[in-house]
Amino acid sequence: MMPAVIQNPVSRNPYAAVADFSSTTCRTPRVSRSSSVLIALLVSASLLVAAYWMRLPPLAGAAFYLFFAVEYDLRTSRIPNWLNASGLLGALVLAFALGGGAAVGGAGLGAVIALLPALLLYRVGLLGAGDAKGIAVLGSLHGPLAVPGLYLWMLLAGALLSMGMLGVRGELGAFFRRWGRTLKVLLRSRRFVHARPEAGSAAAGGIPFALCMAFGSFAQWFWGSP
């Protein structure tokens, strides 16, 4: 508590009244405990919002996009083009609002860098087209420097979710045998030939990758964002 300054304007010694602060009792108006807790909480929250202001709008944008992406993916096993196009446009508009043309360039670069590996994964059949475009949306929101970490978290989540689904269906053995054959072909002929799973299996049905995108996005924001 900071003491108030005490002055004695009629004294010949202007410091006589403040010679001994130890004997001066300085009090501020008292408030109830509930009011003090509320005020302290508001102050702390204000500081947190100020500290994270440049990260909070993109995080909110990612949450808004991922809400619809996860819902559509779980219900229809696809992420529609209109949602990805709207998400990318929204990310670019948000970047312009926060940082002008330079920020738009960074968001666009993030989208391109995120899209290139996604197209490769789509080419070999490990991602759907909507998933690949959705990753580009997240790349634009996170920025180019965060793309490697974003992929790390997404692929980790995808591996865990896949293993869990295969384990529940009793298909882990078939999964490892299939990828063992793929690895042998790759080592012998230096060609990647993806062995397709049996029709009707859990592996053939795939996983709702939007869930992995959501985990990767929020993990990157909270633990790996540069």
Long-range contacts (C-beta under 8 A, 24 or more apart in sequence): 1-26, 1-28, 54-98, 55-221, 55-225, 57-94, 57-97, 57-98, 58-91, 58-94, 58-98, 58-141, 58-142, 59-221, 61-90, 61-91, 61-94, 61-141, 62-138, 62-141, 62-142, 62-217, 62-218, 62-221, 64-90, 65-90, 65-134, 65-137, 65-138, 65-141, 66-210, 66-213, 66-214, 66-217, 69-134, 69-210, 69-213, 69-214, 70-208, 70-210, 70-211, 70-214, 72-210, 73-130, 73-208, 73-209, 73-210, 73-211, 74-208, 74-210, 74-211, 77-205, 77-206, 77-208, 78-128, 78-130, 79-128, 79-130, 79-131, 79-133, 79-134, 79-210, 80-130, 81-130, 81-133, 83-134, 84-130, 84-133, 84-134, 84-136, 84-137, 87-134, 87-137, 88-133, 88-136, 88-137, 88-140, 91-137, 91-140, 91-141, 92-140, 94-141, 95-140, 106-143, 106-144, 107-140, 107-141, 107-143, 108-140, 109-144, 110-139, 110-140, 110-141, 110-142, 110-143, 110-144, 110-146, 110-147, 111-136, 111-137, 111-139, 111-140, 112-136, 112-139, 113-139, 113-144, 113-147, 114-138, 114-139, 114-140, 114-142, 114-147, 114-150, 114-151, 115-139, 117-151, 124-192, 124-194, 125-194, 125-196, 126-194, 127-209, 128-206, 128-209, 131-209, 131-210, 131-213, 134-210, 134-213, 135-213, 138-213, 138-216, 138-217, 141-217, 142-217, 142-220, 142-221, 142-225, 145-226, 146-220, 146-224, 146-225, 146-226, 149-220, 149-224, 149-225, 150-216, 150-217, 150-220, 151-216, 152-216, 152-224, 153-215, 153-216, 153-217, 153-219, 153-220, 153-224, 154-209, 154-212, 154-213, 154-215, 154-216, 154-217, 155-212, 155-216, 156-216, 157-211, 157-212, 157-215, 157-216, 157-219, 158-207, 158-209, 158-212, 161-207, 161-211, 161-212, 162-203, 162-207, 165-202, 165-207, 166-202, 166-203, 168-202, 169-201, 169-202, 171-197, 171-201, 171-202, 171-203, 174-198, 174-201, 174-203, 175-203, 178-203
